Amino acid sequence: IWPPAPPMLLQRPPVTNLSVSVENLCTVIWTWNPPEGASSNCSLWYFSHFGDKQDKKIAPETRRSIEVPLNERICLQVGSQCSTNESEKPSILVEKCISPPEGDPESAVTELQCIWHNLSYMKCSWLPGRNTSPDTNYTLYYWHRSLEKIHQCENIYREGQYFGCSFDLTKVKDSSFEQHSVQIMVKDNAGKIKPSFNIVPLTSRVKPDPPHIKNLSFHNDDLYVQWENPQNFISRCLFYEVEVNNSQTETHNVFYVQEAKCENPEFERNVENTSCFMVPGVLPDTLNTVRIRVKTNKLCYEDDKLWSNWSQEMSIGKKRNSTLYITMLLIVPVIVAGAIIVLLLYLKRLKIIIFPPIPDPGKIFKEMFGDQNDDTLHWKKYDIYEKQTKEETDSVVLIENLKKASQ
């Protein structure tokens, strides 16, 4: 007769009473009881993993939870074993699944996403599902472990095709606050659409407010920029972008700043929550306009893609007189054209003085003789006229005398 197998090699019985439930909005909890007839020589450990065989875990607790959006079916498999050795074959695995809420998948909202603005309030937006009535009244629910219960968002609004809602979510002094997530669910009041879920980690999707520029100063042909960081953030958690526009070159330079520090005696020392950056090679005799934006960095947050809006612009330097500039553009061409005309006339006059025209003798004689002939002809015409007039007068006198004699 073969000796009995050691207890470690025996096939352990499966766990019992495996059940699953949902707490809050997206917290799924599995619980189970130890296997029946477990040997007292075995210190029970429980091996579990999800259906995709990810997140394997060996622990003595008879409970496991996960925070996950309930948009898809999720299953957990659990088995027992007598040690923490992963090579030990556990008991038969028992599986328990939870399905998402019922409803037409085409009716659920899409592109559900949320942004935590300046660690003060969260703004969520979404698009209606395909099979959704245009007059659907949406409701958004949210939960965080700092809240005592699930809250409903009251500020539902619409921007174009998107719906949205915003709610206060102020960062607390507890250092573990950002290590957790906000659970989101969107559905309609009538229950006609399928609910949609989202998990928003508080270490991502953070958008700071724009910074505030406090001072601009020139020192040794360098421009010093000082600004105040947005509230609720510290300098080491932010990444900066400084843009400088020059009025003369009509171009802009962008500087990416990871560590904003500079020393300038004109700036206040030890000012809380302020940063400074030196922009090299800036012309002080031209107008320079500065603006800044910031985003979170990976020293403090997982997501570093959301830039703040640009700060209000601040300018330093002298602005070119545009009226005088335009006037000069109009007057200079006129002056140049007038100078060219005067120069051409002067050169023509100078040419006449230096090189006078040579007279034509033939023309002179022609004019002389031509004038004499004309005078002779004129006098001839005058003599003929006088003679004719005298003859006519004599005839009239003769006729008058004859009339008197006959009478």
KATAJO-V621708 format. One record per backbone hydrogen bond with DSSP energy under -1.0 kcal/mol. CO is the residue of the C=O (numbers start at 0). NH is the residue of the N-H. Records with the same first field share a line. If there is no record, write none. Layout:
CO = NH / NH
//
This chain:
5 = 8
6 = 9
15 = 32
18 = 30
20 = 28
22 = 26
25 = 67
26 = 22
27 = 65
28 = 20
29 = 63
30 = 18
32 = 15
38 = 41
44 = 80
45 = 58
46 = 78
47 = 56
48 = 76
49 = 52
53 = 49
56 = 47
58 = 45
61 = 31
63 = 29
65 = 27
73 = 97
74 = 50
75 = 95
76 = 48
77 = 93
78 = 46
79 = 90
80 = 44
84 = 87
93 = 77
95 = 75
97 = 73
103 = 106
105 = 130
109 = 126
112 = 124
114 = 122
115 = 206
116 = 119 / 120
118 = 170
119 = 168
120 = 116
121 = 166
122 = 114
123 = 164
124 = 112
125 = 162
126 = 109
129 = 131
132 = 135
136 = 188
138 = 186
139 = 152
140 = 184
141 = 150
142 = 182
143 = 146
150 = 141
153 = 155
156 = 163
158 = 161
161 = 158
162 = 125
163 = 156
164 = 123
166 = 121
173 = 176
176 = 179
179 = 201
181 = 199
182 = 142
183 = 197
184 = 140
185 = 195
186 = 138
195 = 185
197 = 183
199 = 181
200 = 203
202 = 301 / 302
204 = 115
206 = 117
211 = 227
214 = 225
216 = 223
220 = 281
221 = 218
222 = 278
223 = 216
224 = 276
225 = 213 / 214
226 = 274
227 = 211
229 = 232
233 = 236
234 = 237
236 = 296
238 = 294
239 = 256
240 = 292
241 = 254
242 = 290
243 = 252
244 = 288
245 = 249
250 = 245
252 = 243
254 = 241
256 = 239
258 = 260
263 = 266
270 = 273
272 = 228
274 = 226
276 = 224
278 = 222
282 = 285
286 = 246
287 = 315
288 = 244
289 = 313
290 = 242
291 = 310
292 = 240
293 = 307
294 = 238
296 = 299 / 300
313 = 289
315 = 287
319 = 321
320 = 324
321 = 325
322 = 326
323 = 327
324 = 328
325 = 329
326 = 330
327 = 331
330 = 334
331 = 335
332 = 336
333 = 337
334 = 338
335 = 339
336 = 340
337 = 341
338 = 342
339 = 343
340 = 344
341 = 345
342 = 346
343 = 347
344 = 348
345 = 349
346 = 350
347 = 351
348 = 352
349 = 353
350 = 354
359 = 363
360 = 364
361 = 365
362 = 366
363 = 367
364 = 368
365 = 369
366 = 370
367 = 371
368 = 372
369 = 373
370 = 374
371 = 375
372 = 376
373 = 377
374 = 378
375 = 379
376 = 380
377 = 381
378 = 382
379 = 383
380 = 384
381 = 385
382 = 386
383 = 387
384 = 388
385 = 389
386 = 390
387 = 391
388 = 392
389 = 393
390 = 394
391 = 395
392 = 396
393 = 397
394 = 398
395 = 399
396 = 400
397 = 401
398 = 402
399 = 403
400 = 404
401 = 405
//
